[in-house]
Amino acid sequence: MQLEDDPKAVAPERVEQSAPESYTHREIMEILIGLLAALFTAIISSTIVSNALPTIIADLEGSQAQYTWVVTASLLAMTVSTPVWGKLSDLFNKKLLVQVSIIVFVIGSVFAGLSQNVPELIAMRVVQGIGMGGLTANAQSIIGSIIPPRERGRYSGYLGATMAVATVSGPLVGGVIVDTPGLGWRWTFYVCVPLALVSLVMLQKHLHIATIRRRVQVDYLGIVLIAIAASLPLLWVSFAGDSFAWMSWQSAAFVVGTILAWVLTVRVELRHPEPMVPIGVIRERTTALAIIGSIAVGVAIFGGSVFIGQYFQVAGARTPTQAGLLTIPLMLGSLVGTLLSGRLITKTGFWKRFLVLGSVLLIIGLALLATIDHRTPEWHAMVFLGFVGLGMGMLMQNYVLVVQNTVDVSQVGATSAVVAFFRSLGGAVGVSVLGAILAAQVKDDVTSKLAALGPAASSAGGGSLLDVKNLPPQVAEIVREAYGDATGTIFLVAACISVVSLVTALLMKEVPLRTTLHKTDDVDANA
């Protein structure tokens, strides 16, 4: 046929009829159970090691630089792979892709637990991150493919609640595992495997989704450029201030390389017939604003869960388990905010008010956390975390929902993944920058106070500052005060960044949520 001989021709789309045209609530929930189980294990794996890391690094005899990379490796792999998985879900079988993602994640988790040294652990964290990126992108893509936008708010609430609970409960679960005799840090990786296997079985049994069969052109160059463009800024903020100065030729090289990589990425994506990142969609005002807002929310999500746990442990002298329990208001707030906003959006069809309200609550919570220091009562911090959780819950998944409403079901995978990609990228860069600010302030504060105590105290503080329990009492008190005071500073920075989310929400034009999966169907119905 001429169609086959012409390489520029695009084969007509052919849809498999193995999937129903619409799903009942029960059928959707059966699919969601499998998706949410997989997504929960993927997200929790990124935070469950935070309270276990000191024990892990000590047991494997790792360095401080390796300590950072155990976290950064999985986050970097997830960030880079998310848009790739998202685009593939628009081109190939979504069910197969999400199952492959689960298998990749399980392999990474098992071998991470079996690691005998830090380089092996970091390598397996990369494998975990690739699986996590696939689960994040494909879960959102599948939901966008089986549920119309108007009804999606209700079910997106379940998805957002799962992501929020997994994000903030990870440190608690990790702390309990480490503190429980007979388990140990290796079980922070093994614990994710059974639930992932359950989700694999559930999806195989209940998920039946139509696959659009057509000739595809994979954007291989785009994949490479996206990986480079996303990796360079993360590598820069990871090494700057430690391996080299922020103001140095190395930093300049990273910045120039990042800009060049993004320019080349945009150029390639504009010209490719099947781009990994649909630039045309990003040009749409709502999508562009949602991406900007998601970056700000990413900083708050990861910053809130990472640094508040350290605050309770170091400044408050709490155990990992106790620190996890003190962050429960963050989890409950995000759960309530996600479920409540999702149901109200489905009921009313209005979404902008929840993005605005969520941004306001997030700013208030972070601004209140900016007032904490080493003398702040713990219940004050817990109340402040509740505000942050409510804001997170109203923002995290609803930004994705709003963007999905602007595209047809054939583009929902790549578009959803773009929002998740920039949220993860913002979180990764934000955590690194906030961590650098925290470390610099703590170092200056501790150095000045130790110098005031005299030479004996200065030499006593030569070990690791985080090993507070083995420091002399007078030095340990100085370290606790320094960490408590510096935590307020980084939350002030996060509060300023979260203002961006409020601005973008106010600038968005509210468009009614579609009641159909395809944009053309909705247009025909309105006509």
PyMOL commands that set and color helices and strands:
alter all, ss='L'
color gray80, all
select helices_A, chain A and resi 2-5+25-47+53-59+64-91+94-113+118-146+149-179+187-190+192-206+220-239+249-271+279-282+285-315+320-326+328-348+352-369+378-404+409-453+455-460+468-470+473-507+519-526
alter helices_A, ss='H'
color red, helices_A
select strands_A, chain A and resi 14-15+212-213
alter strands_A, ss='S'
color yellow, strands_A
deselect
rebuild
show_as cartoon
